[in-house]
């Protein structure tokens, strides 16, 4: 099976400064998170709100899902943390 993202829900993890979302490979749930600094164009140290990060995720969700799929295809794990390096 291939990785799909049928559930559009996502959440912000304040402690980890990342957006969490899930993908599915058949009956298996795969956990992903994207580091907030990979989504934000704000300079480091700038206060950015949860709503801003979630909006940035929503805007880029298609490309984020593509990058997540590529990471999953390289090594089939159950948990991934995507960083700015994954988007370059």
C-alpha positions in Angstrom: 0.0 0.0 0.0 1.0 3.6 -0.4 0.9 6.3 2.2 -2.3 8.4 2.3 -3.5 11.4 4.4 -7.2 10.9 4.6 -7.6 12.8 7.9 -6.9 16.6 7.5 -6.6 17.2 11.2 -3.3 18.6 12.6 -2.3 20.0 15.9 0.3 22.3 17.3 2.7 21.0 19.9 3.9 24.0 21.9 6.5 22.2 23.9 8.1 20.6 20.8 7.4 23.7 18.6 6.0 21.5 15.8 2.8 20.6 13.9 1.7 17.0 14.3 -0.3 15.1 11.7 -0.8 11.5 10.7 -0.7 9.4 7.5 -2.0 5.9 6.9 -0.4 2.9 5.1 -3.3 0.5 5.0 -4.3 -0.1 8.5 -1.1 1.3 10.0 -1.0 4.9 11.3 2.2 6.8 10.8 2.9 9.8 13.0 4.6 12.9 11.5 5.5 16.3 12.8 7.0 19.3 11.1 9.3 21.6 13.0 7.6 25.0 13.2 10.7 26.8 12.0 10.5 24.8 8.7 7.1 26.4 8.1 7.7 30.0 9.3 9.5 32.7 7.4 9.7 34.7 10.5 13.2 35.5 11.8 14.5 33.2 14.6 13.4 34.4 18.0 10.3 36.2 16.6 7.1 35.4 18.5 4.8 33.5 16.2 1.3 32.2 17.2 -0.1 28.8 17.0 -2.7 30.0 14.5 0.1 31.3 12.2 1.9 28.0 12.2 -1.3 26.1 11.5 -2.2 28.4 8.7 1.2 27.9 7.2 0.8 24.2 7.5 -2.6 24.3 5.8 -1.2 26.5 2.9 1.7 24.0 2.3 -0.1 20.8 3.2 0.2 19.3 -0.3 3.9 19.7 -0.4 4.3 18.7 3.2 2.4 15.5 2.4 4.7 14.9 -0.6 7.8 15.3 1.5 6.4 13.1 4.2 5.6 10.4 1.6 9.2 10.6 0.3 10.6 10.2 3.8 8.3 7.2 4.5 9.4 5.6 1.2 13.1 5.8 2.2 12.6 4.1 5.5 9.3 2.8 6.7 9.2 3.9 10.4 6.2 4.7 12.5 7.3 8.2 13.6 8.9 11.0 11.6 10.1 14.6 12.4 10.4 16.7 9.4 12.8 19.7 9.6 13.8 22.6 7.4 16.5 20.3 5.8 13.7 18.1 4.4 12.2 21.1 2.6 15.4 22.2 0.8 
